[in-house]
């Protein structure tokens, strides 16, 4: 037996399990939204299925709904009374055989408001899941205290001039005033304005007394975040790694690392990396990445897939529930805006279509985020839940958005589209979705 295959198998198993868990959570929440709002609206759910194919387990509840887990854990559905399949196509033999009272409890005979609310509930529940997860993270981690205060220091290589202490309130660094941390744009400008020097003056407040001390450049070349499917991730770099040299030249600032990556325009780089007291060497090739810009649009840059941060962990304070929920709403909104912008720029050719991942790519990211810890994985589930909710609102027959378009037509015309028109549109919609899936899968297989 070739035991060298065990790590690869373990990584594959982690990827599959993480993908199935993430997808199952998102699908369960989405379908439960359809189910519970449908039940509240008087529409009878006959089957609630997590997965497709042969049924592994099932039970009936007091409302007559069959809850089941099926063998293929790559989706799920709710089958309402009168549905012929998971896409809520009409079962004409059943629907036309129902009495008026029975038809009221079917998906096709219920009032327009009930059907619309039931269909819209799936994506809305996905958004609610995302908001609650993001809010939960804020409540758990707390929010950065104002003014910016030193919480704890990260482990760094070698000796450095460090006169800062935990609990110091940082007023200015290198003569540049520190703005409110919550003002992301101002804080980003502050980071750009700090002089790139190995030792700087820090104006601080310590025990109610203002003073000036010396300390290192605040943004070291440390890996604080690691992007899945990046060159740094692929070669085995880890969060906490500190890059000390690039191609043999010492660096002390994250900005220096960024300049070396961008100026190299894709040429291989040799990195000397400090990790837990040990020096390692990595060779990697930066990749072209399309990045969204604050002012709108995208910029193509060379990246290796790491993000930096302050040399210390800022002190935090407990966030209020309202503040946490608002942060959850803002984060969900950012993902929606970024997704729509990215799709538009792909359609117009402004950025590469390789930015769209298929099931293999999503599975790989699931495994990568799970390997970085539970917090990263849960955060990824929230991001993916937002994306799934948004995708389902697209006005494509078969998707929830397509059904809502049909209901909007019914509201305006006073009658639903004909059964023949619905069948034709559903076929077109299914073809579009399958084509998109094939396209995304080809990206997973052939994009660099």
N, C-alpha and C positions, 0 to 999 in steps of 0.2 A: 504493500500500500504506500502511495506517495503522500507522506504526511505534509508536504509543502502545500498541498491543495486545501488543507483544513482551514487556514485563515481566509482563503478565497471563498470557500463554501460558507464559512461563518459570516463573512461580509455579505454574501448573496442572501443568506437566510435572514440576516438583520434587515436588509433592504426590503425583502418581500414582506416580512412581518410588519415593519414600520408602515409600508404602503397600505397593507390591508387594514391595519388599525386606524390610520388616518382617514382612509376612504370610508371605512365602516362608521366611524363617529360622524363624519360629515353627512353621509347618506342617511344615517338614522335620524339625525336632527332635521334634515330637509324633509324626509318623508313623514316624520312625526308632525311637522308643521302642517302638511296637507291633511294628515289624519285627524288631528285634534280640532282644527278649525272646521273641517268638514263635519265632524261629529257635532260640534257646537252649532253648525248651520243646518243640522237635520239631514245630512247626507250619510248614508250607511256605508261603512268600509267593510268589505267582505274579507280582504286579505291585506296584511301588513307583512311584507317580506324583506328581510335583510339578506341580499344575495339572490342569485338566480339558479335555475337548474333543480336537481333532485333535492327534496326537502329532507334535512337532517333532524330537525326538531320542530314541533308545532304544538300549539294549544289554542283553545277558543276562550275568549273572555265573555263576560256577562252581557256584552253588547252584540255578541254574535260574530265578532271579528276573529279571524284566524291569524294568529301571530306565528311567524315561522322564520327559521334560519335555513338558508339553502346552501348548496355545496360550493357555488361559485361566488366568492365574496367580493365581487367587483361592481357593486351597485345595489339597488333595491327599488321597491315600488310599493304603492298602495293601490289596490284594485277596489274601486267603488262599485256599488250596485249599478248594473247597466254597462260596465266597461267590458270590452272584449279582450283587452291586453293591458300591459303595463303603461302604454302611452295614452290610456283613457279613450281609445277609439270606441265608438258605439257598437254594442252588441245588439243589432236590430231585433233578433229573435226574442231577446229578453226584454228590451225596452218596450217594444210594441205589444208585449203580452202583459204589461203591468197595468194595474188599475190607476186611476188618477191619484189616489192616496199613496200607493206604492211608488209611483213615478216621482212624487215629491221628494222621496228619500233616495233617488238615484242621482248620479252625476249629471245626467242628461235631461232630467225633468225638474230639477230644483230651480228656484228663482235665480235670475242672473246675478244678483248680489252675492248669493251663497256660493255659486260656482266660481265667481271672480275671487272672492275672499279665500276660498279653499285652494285655488291654484296659486295665488300670490303668496300664500303663507309659507310655501316651501323655501323660496329664496329669502323671504323676510326672516325666517328662523335661522337661516345660514348667517345673515348679517347680525342677528341678535347674538348668536354663538360667538362670532368674532368680537363684537363689542364687549361681551362679558369676559371673554378670555383676556383681551387686552386690558380691560379694567382690573381684572384679577391680578395681572402681572404688576400693575401700578400699585395696587393695594399691598401686594406681597413685598415688592422691592422698595416701596416708598418713592417719594419724589426728591430730587436733589434740593438740599437746603439752600436757602438764600440768606445772606450772600454765600458764594462758593466757599465751602469749608473742606479742609483736608480730613478725609475719613481714615483711610489706611493706604499704605504704600505698596506698590507692586514689586515683586522680586525683580531685581535688575542685576546685570553682570558688573563685576569690578567695583572699584572705589569711585565715588563721585562726591563733589561738594554738595552737602545736603544739610541745610540749616533749618529747613521746614520741620514742623512737628504736627502730629495729629491734633486736630482741633483748631489749627490756624485758619482764620478767615482771610482769603486772598482778595486783596483790593486791586492790585495791578501787577503785571508781569512785564519786565523789560520796558517799563514806562507806559504800557498800554493798559487802560482801565478794563477791568473785567465786567462785562455786562451781565444781565440776568440770564441764568442758564436756560430758562424756559423760552427765551427769545432765540430760537435756533439760528435764524439768519444773522443776528448780531453776534452771537457766540462764534459762528463760523468765520465771520469777518475778523473777530478778535484773534482767532487762531492764525489767520493769514497775516495779521499785522505784527504779531510777536516776532522780534528779531531772531533769526536762526543762528544762535550762538550757544556753545556748550554750557556756559554758565551765565545766569541772568540775575538781576535784582528782582526780588519779590517784595512788594509792599503788602504787609499783612497786619491783621489785628489779632493780638494774642493777649488773652486775659484782660480785655478792655483797653489795651495799650497798643497804639500803632507803632510799627517799627519796620525796618528794612533788613532783609536777610538775603543770603545767596542760595541759589539752587540751580539744578540742571534745567535744560530746555524741557518745557512741559509736555511735549508730544514726542516721546521716543519711538523708534522704529519697532514697536511691539505689536504682536498679533493680538488684537482685542476681539475681532470677529473674523471668521473664516467662511468664505462663500463656498457652498457645494458646487461641484462641477467647475472648479477653477484650477489653474495650474498649481497654486500653492496647496490646495486640498489634495490634488492627485499625487503629489510627491510626498505627502505625509507630514506636512507642517501642522502645528497644533496651536490652539489659543494659549497665549502666555510666552510663546517663542519671541526672542529678541534678536533682530538682525543687526549684527555688529559690523559686517563688511559686505560690500558688493564688488565683485571682481577684484578682491584684494584691497580695496580702498575703504578705510574706516568711515562709518557714518554714526551720527548720534541723534538725528532727527528724522521723523517720519517723512517730512517734506523732502529730505535728501533721497530717501528711498523712492518716493514718487517720481522725482526728477530723473533718477537713473532708469526707472522702468519706462517712462514716457519717451525720454530722449533716445533710448535704445531701439525704439520702433520695432519691437518683436524679436530682437536678437537674444540668444540664450544668456542667462545671468547665473553667476556662481555666488551663492549666498553663504556667508558664515553666520551660523545661528547659535545663540546661547539658549540652552534649555536645562533648567534645574541644575545649574552648575557644570554642565557638560557642553563642550563645543562640538557642533555638527556642521556638515557642509551639504548644501542642496544645490542642484542645478535645475533650473526651470526655464520655460519659454513663456513670456507674457502673451496674452491673447487680446484680440480686439474686442471691445465691449461697447455696446450702445447704452449710454447712460442718460436718464431723464434730467433735464435742467430746471432750476427753479422758475426761470422766466418762460418755460415752455419749450417744447421740442427736445431733441436728443443730440448728444455729442458722442462721437466715436473716439475712444481712447484706448491706450494700452494698459492692461491691468493684470495683476497676478492673483487677485482674489482675497486680499486681506484688508481689514480696516483697523485703524489705530485709535488712540484715545489719550487721555491724560495719564501722566506717570503715577498718579494717585487715584484712589477711588473716592469720589466726592461723598461727603456725609449726606445722609438722607433724613427726611422727616416723614411722619405718617401722612398719607394723602387721604383726603375726605372721599366719601363714596361718590358724591356728586362730581368732584374733580376727576376721579378715576374713570367714571362712566363717560365723562366728556372727552377724556383722552382716548377712550376706546372708540368713541364715535369719530373723532378726528383721524385716528389711525386707520379705521375702516374706510373712511372717505378718501384718504390718501391712496389706499390700495385700489379702490374703484377708479379714481381719476387716473392713476398710473396705468392701470390695465386698459382703460379705454384709449388713452393716449398712445400706448404702445401698439395696440391693435391698429389704430388709425395710421400710425406711421409705417407699420408693416404693409398695410394695404396700399398705401401711396408710394411705397418703395423707398421711403426716407431712411429706414433702417432694415437690417437683414431679417428675412423671415425665419432665420434660425433662432430668433429670440423666442419662438413658440415651441414649447416642450410638449411631448406626447406622454403616454403612460410610462414608458421606460424612463424618460427624463424625470418625471414626477416621482417615480419609485426611487430613483437614485437619490434625489434630493431628500425624500422621506428618510431613507437610511442614513444619509449624511447628517441630517439634523438630529435624528435619534442618537447617533454616535456622539454628538456634542452635549448630550444631557437632556433630561426631561423638560427643562424650561424651554430650550431651543425647539424641541419637538412639539410641545404644546403651542408655542408661538407659531410654528409652521402650520399646524392644523388650523389655527385661526386665519392665517393668511389664505390658505387653500379654501377654507370655507367661504370667505368673501369672494374668491374667484369663481367658485362653483355657483354661488348665489347669483353673481353677475351674469355668468354664462347662461344660466337658465332663464334669465329675463330677456335674452336676445329674441327678437320677433321672428323666430324660425318655427314653423310647424313641427310638432313633436315635443319641442321644449315648452316650458311654462309660459314664456313670453309669446309664443305662437298662439297658445290657447287664449291668452289675454287679448290678443289682436282679434281673434274670432269673436270674443265677447264684446269688444268695443264695436265691431261691425254690427253685431246683433243689437246693441244699444242704440245705434244710429239708424239702422235700417228697420228695426222693429221685428226682425226675424233672423234666425241663425242662418249661416251658409247652408246650402243643400248638402245632403249626405254625399252625393257624388263629388261635389267640389271639395268637401272636407277630405275625402279619401285621396283625391289627386294631390291636394296640398300636403297631406301627411306623407305621401310617398316622396314628394319633392323634398320636404323637410328632412326625412330620413336619409335620402341620398346626399343632401348637403352635409349632414352630421357625419355620416360614414366617410365622405370625402375628406372632411376636415380631420377626422381621426387618422385616416391613412396618411394625409399630409404631415400631421404632427409626428406620427410614428416614423416617417421617412426622415424627419429632422433629427429624431433621436438616433437613427442609425447612420446617417450620412453627414450631418453637420459637424464641423470641427469642434 
